[in-house]
Amino acid sequence: MARQIDIVSLYPKDMNIYGDSGNVLTVERRLALYGYEPRIHAVNQNDPWPDHADIILGGGGQDNGQRKIIEDLFRRADLLRSLAQDGVPMLMICGLYQLFGEYFETVDGSKLEGISIIGAYTVGRDVRMIGNLTESSEQFGTIVGYENHSGQTFLREHVQPLGYVDADGCGNNGEDHTEGAVVNHVIGTYMHGSLLPKNPAISDFLIRAAAERRYGTFAPEQSADMRDELARLDALAEHARAVAEVRPR
């Protein structure tokens, strides 16, 4: 019997820059190699919501991209908050990370309200925070990626950061060394790149949480070829991470 896992790609038309769509492809591929049947649902403005949502992935976008989707996002806010509370794993990158917080105040003083799944707020600044980024995470080890954002995000006291950056990285705000946020099974981060191909521990966290929520357990059913292919991808990721850790900012 096929064990389907439904992946929602949230606003791929307007919130997909710096390769964030690679996160969807990575989860899809790893699910298949674990013996699950991935099904992707692209949900843009005014699109119907699928019957099942086991993993929700969202990317970054320009400020105008955020403005394009904000009305639709608020129409879905109660649903998304309910799914987050129910344990649906989510990964939100950059622009959607900001909108999953409380608000984003732009440089010109305008304010975009968020949907408050993550206890954080963002304030725009004139100088962009750009560069390769390595962070240390208690949950996921070393994480590598690329940041490019002008918003400074500040976490509320009760919110756990995804990780911490060293003095060369900016992370959430360039001040407190935090990067990203984790609230239950919801992850927000500024890491582009794509993030998941180089950081399989995060991919597997999302997959395990989705499988356990839907089927009660995470139980891979793999042939030898599937295990070998997964090992090959993990080795490639490890090599990419080793290179990334010593590259210039």
N, C-alpha and C positions, 0 to 999 in steps of 0.2 A: 504494500500500500504506500502510495506517494505521501511524503510528509512535506507539505507545502509551507513555505515561509513567505509572507507577503511584505515586500519592501515598498514603502512610499518615498518617492523622490519628490521633495517639496519645492515647488516653484522653479523647476530646472530652466525654464525659459528666461527668467529675469534674475535668478540668483544662482549663477553658475560661472564663476570666473576663476582663473588661475588653476584650472584642472580639477575643480571640486567634483565634477561628474565621475572622476575616477574612483571616488569613494563608493558610489553605487555599484560600479563594475567589480570592484574588489570584493564587496560583500556578496554579490551575486556569484562570483567565481568560487569563493571559499565555501559558501553554502553548498554548492554543487559538489565540491570535493569532499565535503563531510557527509554526502549522501542525502541532502535535502533538495527539495524542488523549489528554487527561488522564482518568485513572480514579481516583476517590477510594475509599479503603478506611478506614472508621472502625473502629478497633481499640480496644475497651473491654476490661474485665476478662473473661478466659476466652474471648474471641473468637478465631477461627482467624486465623492469620497468612496474608496473601495470598501467591500464588506468586511475585510480583515486588514489590519495594519499591525504587523509584527515588529517592524523596524522602520523608523522614520529618519530620513537623511536630508539635510538642507545645506546649501552652500552660501557663498558670499556674493555680493553684488555692489554696484555703485549706489550712491545715495538716491538717485532717481529710480533705481530698481527697487529699493526699499519702499519708496513712496508708491510705486505701481502696485505692489502686492499688499500694502498695509491694510486696506479696507477688507480684502478677502481674508487676510490673516485674522483679523478681528472677528469676522463671521465664524471662523473655525476655532476661535480661542477657547471656548468652553470645552469643545471636543478634545483639543490638544492638551488642555490642562487635565481633563479626566483621564486621558490615555497615559499621561506622564504619572499621575497618581496611581494608576493601575499597574505600573511597572513596565510599560512599553519602552524599550531602549531607543534613544534618539541621539543623533549627532548633528549639531548645528555649527556651521562655520561662519565666522566673521560677521557679515551683515545680518544673518538670521540669528546668530548668537546674541547680537545686540538687541534684536527685536524680541527674543525670548526672555530678555531682562525686563526691567521696569520701565525704562524710557531711554531715548537717545536724543540728547540736545545737541544740535548741529552748531557749527561755527557761527552761522548767521543768527543764532538765537532761537530758531524754530525748534519745536519739540515733537518728536514722534513717540507716542506712547507704545510701550511694549505689552506683552501678554503675561509677564510676571511668572513664568515657570521657573526662571532662575533669579535668585535674589541678587541683582546687580543693576547698575545704571551706567550709562555711557555719556561722556561729554566730548564733543568734537574739539579739535585743535588745528592750528594752521600747519604744523609740521607733521609729516607722515612718519610713521614708524615702519621701516622697510628693512628686510634682510633675512638671511638664513638664520634659523633659530634652533637651538637645542635646549631642551628642558628636562629636568629630573622630576619624575612622578613616583610617589610612593606606591601607587597602584599598578602602574604600567612600565616602570623603569625609565630608561632614556627614550625621549620622544624627539623626533626630528621633523622639521617642516620649514615653511617660509611664511613670514608675516608681511602684510602690506595694508596698513590701516591708519586712519587719522584719529579715530575715536579712542579716548581713554576710558577703559572700563574698570569700575571699582566694585568689588564684591562686598556684600553685606557680611557682618561678622560671622554668621552661622554657615556661610557657604564655603565649601572646600574647593581650593583651586585644583585644576587638572595637574599642574606642576609648577616648578619654579625655574626661572631663567637665571643665567649668570649675569655678570656686569655688562657683557657685550650685547645682551638681548633686551628688548623692550617689554614683550609680553603684554599683559592686560593694559598697562598704563605707563610703563617706563619709570615707575617710582617704587613700587613695593615688591618687585621681582616675581609677582604671581603671573600665571598664564592660564587662561581658560577657567572652567568651573565644572564641577560634578555635583549633580543633585539627584540622588538615587540612581536611576539608569539613564539620566539625561546628561550629555556632555556638550559643553559649549567651548569653542576654542577659536583662536585667530590663525591656526595652523592650516595653510594651504599646501599644495605641493604635487599631487594630492597627498593628503595625510595618511590614509589607510594602507596604500600599497607598501609604504616603508615602515608602517607600525602595526604589524599583524596582531599584536596583543590587544589593541583597541578593537580591531575587527572581530576578534574572537570573543571579546567581552560582549559586544553587541549581539553576536550570533548566539552565544550561550544563553544570554538573558532572554532572547526571543524564543528559542527552542524550549527552555524551561517554562516560560510563561504559557506557551501554547500547548505543549505536549507533556509537561511535567518533568521532563528530563532532557539533558543534552546527550544524545546517543548517536555518535557518528556511525555510519554504515559505509565502509570504504573498501574498495578493492586495493590490491597492492599498487596498481598504477595510480590510483587516486592518492594514496599515501605518498608515493614517490613524487607526484606533481606538487603536492602541498609542501613537501620538504624542499623541493627545488625553488618554489616561490619564497619560502621562508629564508633560504640561503641567499637568494637575490636581495631580499629585503635587508638582511643582516649586512651584506656587502654595501648596499646603498647607505645604510645607517653609519657604517664605519667611515665611508667617504664623507658623508654629511657632517660628521662630528668634527672633522679637521678642516673643513672648507672655510674660506674667508666669509665674513658676515656680508 
